[in-house]
Amino acid sequence: MAKKLKRTTNIHFKQLGHLFFLLGIALVLIFTFTNQPGMLESWHSIILILIGLVVGLMDLKPEHTTQFLLAFLGLLITANAPFYVLTYYKIGSYLQAFLLNMSIFLSLTVVVVSLRVLYRIYKGSNI
């Protein structure tokens, strides 16, 4: 009975992690279009960082860590691209603000995931 309860609790825990990830994406979109591009409120940043921490602690499977870290690296490189040249209705400014807000949201998630990877490497070595 205890094994069955543990398995269902683990499933609900993972689903909660997915919900926090979707909440973070939704907040990034909302904060991007309700603020001036490049002018994110400080409390918006704190909310995004805290939700990113929760996602990092709850959501990612060990076999997806490499893909996640590479995707974040691509996102970070793209966020620094010169999108300001797209001047039509300030699309470039909003696109760059969205990517920067995504990098704020995922920054603490990447730190947590990286620490978990380093721990697994250390645990697997015979030092």
PyMOL commands that set and color helices and strands:
alter all, ss='L'
color gray80, all
select helices_A, chain A and resi 2-34+42-58+62-79+83-85+88-124
alter helices_A, ss='H'
color red, helices_A
deselect
rebuild
show_as cartoon
